[in-house]
């Protein structure tokens, strides 16, 4: 087996960009409605490809999954 993807690094990189990029913040609030900027989209893709990290639970909740 290979080592698990370093989602901590991907998370950190994306969050850092996200905090400084109005376009990516808006896209995060409007899934499917707005697109992230090229830099943000690349970081986001890496972030998602890094596996299924624990912090993605917020995303599932927002998408209308099981309510707590
Ligand atoms: Zn951005």
PDB file of the backbone (N, CA, C, O) and the ligand in Angstrom, with CONECT records:
HET     ZN  A 101       1
ATOM      1  N   UNK A   1       0.823  -1.210   0.000  1.00  0.00           N
ATOM      2  CA  UNK A   1       0.000   0.000   0.000  1.00  0.00           C
ATOM      3  C   UNK A   1       0.859   1.262   0.000  1.00  0.00           C
ATOM      4  O   UNK A   1       1.946   1.297   0.577  1.00  0.00           O
ATOM      5  N   UNK A   2       0.361   2.256  -0.638  1.00  0.00           N
ATOM      6  CA  UNK A   2       1.075   3.530  -0.638  1.00  0.00           C
ATOM      7  C   UNK A   2       0.688   4.340   0.598  1.00  0.00           C
ATOM      8  O   UNK A   2      -0.314   4.059   1.256  1.00  0.00           O
ATOM      9  N   UNK A   3       1.467   5.304   0.882  1.00  0.00           N
ATOM     10  CA  UNK A   3       1.171   6.169   2.026  1.00  0.00           C
ATOM     11  C   UNK A   3      -0.093   6.974   1.729  1.00  0.00           C
ATOM     12  O   UNK A   3      -0.346   7.329   0.578  1.00  0.00           O
ATOM     13  N   UNK A   4      -0.868   7.257   2.740  1.00  0.00           N
ATOM     14  CA  UNK A   4      -2.072   8.073   2.522  1.00  0.00           C
ATOM     15  C   UNK A   4      -1.701   9.461   2.030  1.00  0.00           C
ATOM     16  O   UNK A   4      -0.661  10.000   2.409  1.00  0.00           O
ATOM     17  N   UNK A   5      -2.550  10.043   1.185  1.00  0.00           N
ATOM     18  CA  UNK A   5      -2.275  11.392   0.671  1.00  0.00           C
ATOM     19  C   UNK A   5      -2.168  12.398   1.806  1.00  0.00           C
ATOM     20  O   UNK A   5      -2.825  12.275   2.840  1.00  0.00           O
ATOM     21  N   UNK A   6      -1.335  13.380   1.587  1.00  0.00           N
ATOM     22  CA  UNK A   6      -1.125  14.384   2.623  1.00  0.00           C
ATOM     23  C   UNK A   6      -2.205  15.456   2.534  1.00  0.00           C
ATOM     24  O   UNK A   6      -1.971  16.552   2.026  1.00  0.00           O
ATOM     25  N   UNK A   7      -3.369  15.129   3.026  1.00  0.00           N
ATOM     26  CA  UNK A   7      -4.468  16.096   2.921  1.00  0.00           C
ATOM     27  C   UNK A   7      -4.290  17.266   3.858  1.00  0.00           C
ATOM     28  O   UNK A   7      -4.896  18.321   3.671  1.00  0.00           O
ATOM     29  N   UNK A   8      -3.456  17.079   4.871  1.00  0.00           N
ATOM     30  CA  UNK A   8      -3.186  18.214   5.749  1.00  0.00           C
ATOM     31  C   UNK A   8      -2.542  19.364   4.970  1.00  0.00           C
ATOM     32  O   UNK A   8      -2.882  20.534   5.145  1.00  0.00           O
ATOM     33  N   UNK A   9      -1.609  18.989   4.113  1.00  0.00           N
ATOM     34  CA  UNK A   9      -0.931  20.006   3.313  1.00  0.00           C
ATOM     35  C   UNK A   9      -1.887  20.611   2.295  1.00  0.00           C
ATOM     36  O   UNK A   9      -1.890  21.822   2.075  1.00  0.00           O
ATOM     37  N   UNK A  10      -2.701  19.755   1.673  1.00  0.00           N
ATOM     38  CA  UNK A  10      -3.661  20.243   0.686  1.00  0.00           C
ATOM     39  C   UNK A  10      -4.686  21.159   1.353  1.00  0.00           C
ATOM     40  O   UNK A  10      -5.085  22.182   0.797  1.00  0.00           O
ATOM     41  N   UNK A  11      -5.094  20.774   2.534  1.00  0.00           N
ATOM     42  CA  UNK A  11      -6.064  21.570   3.287  1.00  0.00           C
ATOM     43  C   UNK A  11      -5.486  22.931   3.628  1.00  0.00           C
ATOM     44  O   UNK A  11      -6.136  23.962   3.453  1.00  0.00           O
ATOM     45  N   UNK A  12      -4.267  22.919   4.112  1.00  0.00           N
ATOM     46  CA  UNK A  12      -3.620  24.159   4.512  1.00  0.00           C
ATOM     47  C   UNK A  12      -3.447  25.095   3.319  1.00  0.00           C
ATOM     48  O   UNK A  12      -3.696  26.296   3.418  1.00  0.00           O
ATOM     49  N   UNK A  13      -3.021  24.534   2.199  1.00  0.00           N
ATOM     50  CA  UNK A  13      -2.802  25.337   0.998  1.00  0.00           C
ATOM     51  C   UNK A  13      -4.119  25.940   0.505  1.00  0.00           C
ATOM     52  O   UNK A  13      -4.171  27.107   0.119  1.00  0.00           O
ATOM     53  N   UNK A  14      -5.173  25.136   0.523  1.00  0.00           N
ATOM     54  CA  UNK A  14      -6.447  25.641   0.037  1.00  0.00           C
ATOM     55  C   UNK A  14      -7.015  26.699   0.978  1.00  0.00           C
ATOM     56  O   UNK A  14      -7.484  27.749   0.540  1.00  0.00           O
ATOM     57  N   UNK A  15      -6.966  26.411   2.261  1.00  0.00           N
ATOM     58  CA  UNK A  15      -7.520  27.369   3.219  1.00  0.00           C
ATOM     59  C   UNK A  15      -6.797  28.713   3.142  1.00  0.00           C
ATOM     60  O   UNK A  15      -7.409  29.775   3.252  1.00  0.00           O
ATOM     61  N   UNK A  16      -5.482  28.638   2.949  1.00  0.00           N
ATOM     62  CA  UNK A  16      -4.693  29.865   2.855  1.00  0.00           C
ATOM     63  C   UNK A  16      -5.145  30.701   1.663  1.00  0.00           C
ATOM     64  O   UNK A  16      -5.279  31.921   1.760  1.00  0.00           O
ATOM     65  N   UNK A  17      -5.378  30.032   0.540  1.00  0.00           N
ATOM     66  CA  UNK A  17      -5.838  30.743  -0.645  1.00  0.00           C
ATOM     67  C   UNK A  17      -7.271  31.242  -0.439  1.00  0.00           C
ATOM     68  O   UNK A  17      -7.611  32.372  -0.789  1.00  0.00           O
ATOM     69  N   UNK A  18      -8.073  30.395   0.121  1.00  0.00           N
ATOM     70  CA  UNK A  18      -9.496  30.681   0.309  1.00  0.00           C
ATOM     71  C   UNK A  18      -9.715  31.958   1.123  1.00  0.00           C
ATOM     72  O   UNK A  18     -10.605  32.754   0.826  1.00  0.00           O
ATOM     73  N   UNK A  19      -8.892  32.135   2.149  1.00  0.00           N
ATOM     74  CA  UNK A  19      -9.075  33.294   3.015  1.00  0.00           C
ATOM     75  C   UNK A  19      -8.746  34.605   2.312  1.00  0.00           C
ATOM     76  O   UNK A  19      -9.189  35.674   2.734  1.00  0.00           O
ATOM     77  N   UNK A  20      -7.968  34.515   1.238  1.00  0.00           N
ATOM     78  CA  UNK A  20      -7.534  35.736   0.563  1.00  0.00           C
ATOM     79  C   UNK A  20      -8.201  35.923  -0.798  1.00  0.00           C
ATOM     80  O   UNK A  20      -7.919  36.898  -1.494  1.00  0.00           O
ATOM     81  N   UNK A  21      -9.078  35.003  -1.181  1.00  0.00           N
ATOM     82  CA  UNK A  21      -9.654  35.059  -2.520  1.00  0.00           C
ATOM     83  C   UNK A  21     -11.175  35.162  -2.463  1.00  0.00           C
ATOM     84  O   UNK A  21     -11.851  34.170  -2.189  1.00  0.00           O
ATOM     85  N   UNK A  22     -11.721  36.348  -2.720  1.00  0.00           N
ATOM     86  CA  UNK A  22     -13.177  36.547  -2.675  1.00  0.00           C
ATOM     87  C   UNK A  22     -13.920  35.614  -3.636  1.00  0.00           C
ATOM     88  O   UNK A  22     -15.021  35.153  -3.335  1.00  0.00           O
ATOM     89  N   UNK A  23     -13.320  35.345  -4.773  1.00  0.00           N
ATOM     90  CA  UNK A  23     -13.993  34.488  -5.757  1.00  0.00           C
ATOM     91  C   UNK A  23     -14.151  33.066  -5.233  1.00  0.00           C
ATOM     92  O   UNK A  23     -15.196  32.442  -5.418  1.00  0.00           O
ATOM     93  N   UNK A  24     -13.120  32.560  -4.585  1.00  0.00           N
ATOM     94  CA  UNK A  24     -13.200  31.205  -4.057  1.00  0.00           C
ATOM     95  C   UNK A  24     -14.120  31.145  -2.834  1.00  0.00           C
ATOM     96  O   UNK A  24     -14.776  30.130  -2.602  1.00  0.00           O
ATOM     97  N   UNK A  25     -14.167  32.206  -2.068  1.00  0.00           N
ATOM     98  CA  UNK A  25     -15.100  32.224  -0.936  1.00  0.00           C
ATOM     99  C   UNK A  25     -16.535  32.196  -1.449  1.00  0.00           C
ATOM    100  O   UNK A  25     -17.381  31.481  -0.912  1.00  0.00           O
ATOM    101  N   UNK A  26     -16.805  32.981  -2.496  1.00  0.00           N
ATOM    102  CA  UNK A  26     -18.145  33.017  -3.070  1.00  0.00           C
ATOM    103  C   UNK A  26     -18.498  31.657  -3.670  1.00  0.00           C
ATOM    104  O   UNK A  26     -19.628  31.189  -3.532  1.00  0.00           O
ATOM    105  N   UNK A  27     -17.544  31.035  -4.324  1.00  0.00           N
ATOM    106  CA  UNK A  27     -17.782  29.719  -4.930  1.00  0.00           C
ATOM    107  C   UNK A  27     -18.079  28.682  -3.852  1.00  0.00           C
ATOM    108  O   UNK A  27     -18.910  27.794  -4.045  1.00  0.00           O
ATOM    109  N   UNK A  28     -17.405  28.799  -2.734  1.00  0.00           N
ATOM    110  CA  UNK A  28     -17.634  27.859  -1.648  1.00  0.00           C
ATOM    111  C   UNK A  28     -19.031  27.978  -1.072  1.00  0.00           C
ATOM    112  O   UNK A  28     -19.593  27.007  -0.566  1.00  0.00           O
ATOM    113  N   UNK A  29     -19.583  29.176  -1.153  1.00  0.00           N
ATOM    114  CA  UNK A  29     -20.929  29.402  -0.625  1.00  0.00           C
ATOM    115  C   UNK A  29     -22.004  29.069  -1.650  1.00  0.00           C
ATOM    116  O   UNK A  29     -23.176  28.928  -1.301  1.00  0.00           O
ATOM    117  N   UNK A  30     -21.609  28.944  -2.906  1.00  0.00           N
ATOM    118  CA  UNK A  30     -22.565  28.658  -3.965  1.00  0.00           C
ATOM    119  C   UNK A  30     -22.109  27.489  -4.838  1.00  0.00           C
ATOM    120  O   UNK A  30     -21.755  27.674  -6.003  1.00  0.00           O
ATOM    121  N   UNK A  31     -22.122  26.281  -4.263  1.00  0.00           N
ATOM    122  CA  UNK A  31     -21.654  25.117  -5.028  1.00  0.00           C
ATOM    123  C   UNK A  31     -22.464  24.942  -6.309  1.00  0.00           C
ATOM    124  O   UNK A  31     -23.694  24.915  -6.278  1.00  0.00           O
ATOM    125  N   UNK A  32     -21.770  24.825  -7.419  1.00  0.00           N
ATOM    126  CA  UNK A  32     -22.455  24.639  -8.687  1.00  0.00           C
ATOM    127  C   UNK A  32     -22.895  25.941  -9.317  1.00  0.00           C
ATOM    128  O   UNK A  32     -23.296  25.960 -10.480  1.00  0.00           O
ATOM    129  N   UNK A  33     -22.828  27.036  -8.565  1.00  0.00           N
ATOM    130  CA  UNK A  33     -23.277  28.317  -9.084  1.00  0.00           C
ATOM    131  C   UNK A  33     -22.136  29.170  -9.572  1.00  0.00           C
ATOM    132  O   UNK A  33     -22.254  29.872 -10.576  1.00  0.00           O
ATOM    133  N   UNK A  34     -21.027  29.108  -8.854  1.00  0.00           N
ATOM    134  CA  UNK A  34     -19.866  29.900  -9.224  1.00  0.00           C
ATOM    135  C   UNK A  34     -18.654  28.990  -9.341  1.00  0.00           C
ATOM    136  O   UNK A  34     -18.596  27.923  -8.730  1.00  0.00           O
ATOM    137  N   UNK A  35     -17.686  29.435 -10.141  1.00  0.00           N
ATOM    138  CA  UNK A  35     -16.466  28.649 -10.266  1.00  0.00           C
ATOM    139  C   UNK A  35     -15.345  29.323  -9.513  1.00  0.00           C
ATOM    140  O   UNK A  35     -15.268  30.548  -9.429  1.00  0.00           O
ATOM    141  N   UNK A  36     -14.479  28.494  -8.968  1.00  0.00           N
ATOM    142  CA  UNK A  36     -13.288  29.027  -8.311  1.00  0.00           C
ATOM    143  C   UNK A  36     -12.342  29.585  -9.361  1.00  0.00           C
ATOM    144  O   UNK A  36     -12.410  29.216 -10.534  1.00  0.00           O
ATOM    145  N   UNK A  37     -11.456  30.481  -8.929  1.00  0.00           N
ATOM    146  CA  UNK A  37     -10.453  31.007  -9.843  1.00  0.00           C
ATOM    147  C   UNK A  37      -9.492  29.866 -10.203  1.00  0.00           C
ATOM    148  O   UNK A  37      -9.471  28.842  -9.521  1.00  0.00           O
ATOM    149  N   UNK A  38      -8.705  30.034 -11.258  1.00  0.00           N
ATOM    150  CA  UNK A  38      -7.806  28.949 -11.704  1.00  0.00           C
ATOM    151  C   UNK A  38      -6.921  28.412 -10.580  1.00  0.00           C
ATOM    152  O   UNK A  38      -6.771  27.199 -10.430  1.00  0.00           O
ATOM    153  N   UNK A  39      -6.348  29.294  -9.807  1.00  0.00           N
ATOM    154  CA  UNK A  39      -5.498  28.844  -8.701  1.00  0.00           C
ATOM    155  C   UNK A  39      -6.308  28.067  -7.679  1.00  0.00           C
ATOM    156  O   UNK A  39      -5.894  27.006  -7.212  1.00  0.00           O
ATOM    157  N   UNK A  40      -7.464  28.610  -7.339  1.00  0.00           N
ATOM    158  CA  UNK A  40      -8.299  27.967  -6.336  1.00  0.00           C
ATOM    159  C   UNK A  40      -8.826  26.624  -6.821  1.00  0.00           C
ATOM    160  O   UNK A  40      -8.909  25.673  -6.044  1.00  0.00           O
ATOM    161  N   UNK A  41      -9.182  26.540  -8.096  1.00  0.00           N
ATOM    162  CA  UNK A  41      -9.704  25.296  -8.647  1.00  0.00           C
ATOM    163  C   UNK A  41      -8.649  24.195  -8.573  1.00  0.00           C
ATOM    164  O   UNK A  41      -8.957  23.039  -8.284  1.00  0.00           O
ATOM    165  N   UNK A  42      -7.417  24.570  -8.837  1.00  0.00           N
ATOM    166  CA  UNK A  42      -6.328  23.587  -8.791  1.00  0.00           C
ATOM    167  C   UNK A  42      -6.101  23.106  -7.360  1.00  0.00           C
ATOM    168  O   UNK A  42      -5.918  21.914  -7.110  1.00  0.00           O
ATOM    169  N   UNK A  43      -6.116  24.045  -6.440  1.00  0.00           N
ATOM    170  CA  UNK A  43      -5.930  23.685  -5.040  1.00  0.00           C
ATOM    171  C   UNK A  43      -7.092  22.821  -4.546  1.00  0.00           C
ATOM    172  O   UNK A  43      -6.902  21.872  -3.787  1.00  0.00           O
ATOM    173  N   UNK A  44      -8.280  23.168  -4.990  1.00  0.00           N
ATOM    174  CA  UNK A  44      -9.477  22.434  -4.579  1.00  0.00           C
ATOM    175  C   UNK A  44      -9.445  21.000  -5.115  1.00  0.00           C
ATOM    176  O   UNK A  44      -9.825  20.057  -4.421  1.00  0.00           O
ATOM    177  N   UNK A  45      -8.982  20.854  -6.367  1.00  0.00           N
ATOM    178  CA  UNK A  45      -8.902  19.517  -6.963  1.00  0.00           C
ATOM    179  C   UNK A  45      -7.918  18.651  -6.180  1.00  0.00           C
ATOM    180  O   UNK A  45      -8.181  17.480  -5.907  1.00  0.00           O
ATOM    181  N   UNK A  46      -6.795  19.239  -5.829  1.00  0.00           N
ATOM    182  CA  UNK A  46      -5.801  18.504  -5.041  1.00  0.00           C
ATOM    183  C   UNK A  46      -6.373  18.118  -3.688  1.00  0.00           C
ATOM    184  O   UNK A  46      -6.155  17.014  -3.187  1.00  0.00           O
ATOM    185  N   UNK A  47      -7.092  19.036  -3.127  1.00  0.00           N
ATOM    186  CA  UNK A  47      -7.710  18.847  -1.825  1.00  0.00           C
ATOM    187  C   UNK A  47      -8.679  17.664  -1.859  1.00  0.00           C
ATOM    188  O   UNK A  47      -8.677  16.828  -0.955  1.00  0.00           O
ATOM    189  N   UNK A  48      -9.488  17.598  -2.884  1.00  0.00           N
ATOM    190  CA  UNK A  48     -10.455  16.511  -2.991  1.00  0.00           C
ATOM    191  C   UNK A  48      -9.792  15.185  -3.321  1.00  0.00           C
ATOM    192  O   UNK A  48     -10.207  14.132  -2.837  1.00  0.00           O
ATOM    193  N   UNK A  49      -8.748  15.249  -4.156  1.00  0.00           N
ATOM    194  CA  UNK A  49      -8.061  14.022  -4.541  1.00  0.00           C
ATOM    195  C   UNK A  49      -7.244  13.458  -3.400  1.00  0.00           C
ATOM    196  O   UNK A  49      -6.772  12.323  -3.463  1.00  0.00           O
ATOM    197  N   UNK A  50      -7.082  14.242  -2.371  1.00  0.00           N
ATOM    198  CA  UNK A  50      -6.282  13.789  -1.226  1.00  0.00           C
ATOM    199  C   UNK A  50      -7.049  12.778  -0.385  1.00  0.00           C
ATOM    200  O   UNK A  50      -6.556  12.330   0.650  1.00  0.00           O
ATOM    201  N   UNK A  51      -8.241  12.420  -0.817  1.00  0.00           N
ATOM    202  CA  UNK A  51      -8.985  11.401  -0.096  1.00  0.00           C
ATOM    203  C   UNK A  51     -10.247  11.935   0.543  1.00  0.00           C
ATOM    204  O   UNK A  51     -10.882  12.847   0.013  1.00  0.00           O
ATOM    205  N   UNK A  52     -10.602  11.382   1.651  1.00  0.00           N
ATOM    206  CA  UNK A  52     -11.857  11.707   2.299  1.00  0.00           C
ATOM    207  C   UNK A  52     -11.580  12.119   3.739  1.00  0.00           C
ATOM    208  O   UNK A  52     -11.937  11.417   4.686  1.00  0.00           O
ATOM    209  N   UNK A  53     -10.941  13.263   3.879  1.00  0.00           N
ATOM    210  CA  UNK A  53     -10.510  13.699   5.210  1.00  0.00           C
ATOM    211  C   UNK A  53     -11.684  14.052   6.118  1.00  0.00           C
ATOM    212  O   UNK A  53     -12.772  14.365   5.635  1.00  0.00           O
ATOM    213  N   UNK A  54     -11.474  14.003   7.396  1.00  0.00           N
ATOM    214  CA  UNK A  54     -12.537  14.236   8.380  1.00  0.00           C
ATOM    215  C   UNK A  54     -13.253  15.565   8.230  1.00  0.00           C
ATOM    216  O   UNK A  54     -14.444  15.671   8.524  1.00  0.00           O
ATOM    217  N   UNK A  55     -12.536  16.573   7.779  1.00  0.00           N
ATOM    218  CA  UNK A  55     -13.148  17.896   7.703  1.00  0.00           C
ATOM    219  C   UNK A  55     -14.199  17.995   6.605  1.00  0.00           C
ATOM    220  O   UNK A  55     -14.920  18.989   6.521  1.00  0.00           O
ATOM    221  N   UNK A  56     -14.286  16.968   5.765  1.00  0.00           N
ATOM    222  CA  UNK A  56     -15.299  17.011   4.719  1.00  0.00           C
ATOM    223  C   UNK A  56     -16.703  16.757   5.247  1.00  0.00           C
ATOM    224  O   UNK A  56     -17.672  16.815   4.490  1.00  0.00           O
ATOM    225  N   UNK A  57     -16.814  16.482   6.510  1.00  0.00           N
ATOM    226  CA  UNK A  57     -18.138  16.245   7.080  1.00  0.00           C
ATOM    227  C   UNK A  57     -19.008  17.480   6.965  1.00  0.00           C
ATOM    228  O   UNK A  57     -20.221  17.382   6.778  1.00  0.00           O
ATOM    229  N   UNK A  58     -18.385  18.647   7.076  1.00  0.00           N
ATOM    230  CA  UNK A  58     -19.180  19.882   6.942  1.00  0.00           C
ATOM    231  C   UNK A  58     -19.788  19.988   5.559  1.00  0.00           C
ATOM    232  O   UNK A  58     -20.884  20.523   5.386  1.00  0.00           O
ATOM    233  N   UNK A  59     -19.059  19.467   4.565  1.00  0.00           N
ATOM    234  CA  UNK A  59     -19.534  19.549   3.190  1.00  0.00           C
ATOM    235  C   UNK A  59     -20.745  18.634   3.022  1.00  0.00           C
ATOM    236  O   UNK A  59     -21.718  19.004   2.365  1.00  0.00           O
ATOM    237  N   UNK A  60     -20.686  17.462   3.603  1.00  0.00           N
ATOM    238  CA  UNK A  60     -21.802  16.516   3.497  1.00  0.00           C
ATOM    239  C   UNK A  60     -23.040  17.093   4.171  1.00  0.00           C
ATOM    240  O   UNK A  60     -24.150  16.979   3.652  1.00  0.00           O
ATOM    241  N   UNK A  61     -22.845  17.704   5.314  1.00  0.00           N
ATOM    242  CA  UNK A  61     -23.987  18.277   6.025  1.00  0.00           C
ATOM    243  C   UNK A  61     -24.632  19.380   5.194  1.00  0.00           C
ATOM    244  O   UNK A  61     -25.855  19.489   5.106  1.00  0.00           O
ATOM    245  N   UNK A  62     -23.771  20.193   4.590  1.00  0.00           N
ATOM    246  CA  UNK A  62     -24.300  21.316   3.816  1.00  0.00           C
ATOM    247  C   UNK A  62     -25.069  20.822   2.592  1.00  0.00           C
ATOM    248  O   UNK A  62     -26.021  21.461   2.145  1.00  0.00           O
ATOM    249  N   UNK A  63     -24.646  19.679   2.059  1.00  0.00           N
ATOM    250  CA  UNK A  63     -25.292  19.161   0.864  1.00  0.00           C
ATOM    251  C   UNK A  63     -26.603  18.446   1.176  1.00  0.00           C
ATOM    252  O   UNK A  63     -27.221  17.874   0.278  1.00  0.00           O
ATOM    253  N   UNK A  64     -27.026  18.471   2.405  1.00  0.00           N
ATOM    254  CA  UNK A  64     -28.322  17.910   2.735  1.00  0.00           C
ATOM    255  C   UNK A  64     -28.298  16.440   3.089  1.00  0.00           C
ATOM    256  O   UNK A  64     -29.269  15.719   2.859  1.00  0.00           O
ATOM    257  N   UNK A  65     -27.178  15.993   3.653  1.00  0.00           N
ATOM    258  CA  UNK A  65     -27.091  14.607   4.092  1.00  0.00           C
ATOM    259  C   UNK A  65     -27.859  14.400   5.379  1.00  0.00           C
ATOM    260  O   UNK A  65     -28.818  15.111   5.678  1.00  0.00           O
ATOM    261  N   UNK A  66     -27.421  13.427   6.118  1.00  0.00           N
ATOM    262  CA  UNK A  66     -28.090  13.151   7.383  1.00  0.00           C
ATOM    263  C   UNK A  66     -27.937  14.331   8.322  1.00  0.00           C
ATOM    264  O   UNK A  66     -26.851  14.890   8.468  1.00  0.00           O
ATOM    265  N   UNK A  67     -29.008  14.692   8.940  1.00  0.00           N
ATOM    266  CA  UNK A  67     -28.928  15.783   9.903  1.00  0.00           C
ATOM    267  C   UNK A  67     -28.588  15.232  11.278  1.00  0.00           C
ATOM    268  O   UNK A  67     -29.043  14.149  11.647  1.00  0.00           O
ATOM    269  N   UNK A  68     -27.805  15.959  12.024  1.00  0.00           N
ATOM    270  CA  UNK A  68     -27.389  15.487  13.344  1.00  0.00           C
ATOM    271  C   UNK A  68     -28.557  15.425  14.331  1.00  0.00           C
ATOM    272  O   UNK A  68     -28.368  15.046  15.487  1.00  0.00           O
TER     273      UNK A  68
HETATM  274 ZN    ZN A 101      -9.259  31.762  -5.697  1.00  0.00          ZN
END
